[in-house]
């Protein structure tokens, strides 16, 4: 869930800001973002 738009990722606990580049996700990229590649994100829990 996006709670505000920024030019970076912001740690809500510490307030630290990390510059971020946003780009389109390709089908090839999507093949890499899996648990077996140490990607720890549950795509099924995304709010729609």
N, C-alpha and C positions, 0 to 999 in steps of 0.2 A: 504494500500500500504506500502510495506517495502522500506525504503529509505536507510537503512544501517543495517548490522548485528552487534549485540552487545550481551553481556551476560546479558543484563538488559533492562528494559524499560527506555527510556530517554525522559524527558519533554523538548521539543524543545524550549519552551519559557524561562524556567529557567535554563536548563542544568542539573537539578537534575536527578540522576540515581537511579533506584529502581531494586534490584536484582529480577530475574524472573526465575521461573521454567517452562519449556516447556514440555508438555506431550500430548499423543494422546487423542483425543476426542472420547468418546464412544457414542453409541446411547442413553444410559441412561443419560450421561452428557448433550447431546443435548436437551433432554426433559426438562432440568432444565434452560437452557439459553433462557428464553422467557420473554417478556414484563411483563406478569403477575407475574413473580418472581423478578421484579425490574431490569431486565437485559436491559440496554439501548444501544442496538447495532442493527442497521438496516442491516440485512444480505443481503438484496436486493441491497444495495449500494456498495457492494464489487466490486472492479475492477477485471475483469476476463481476 
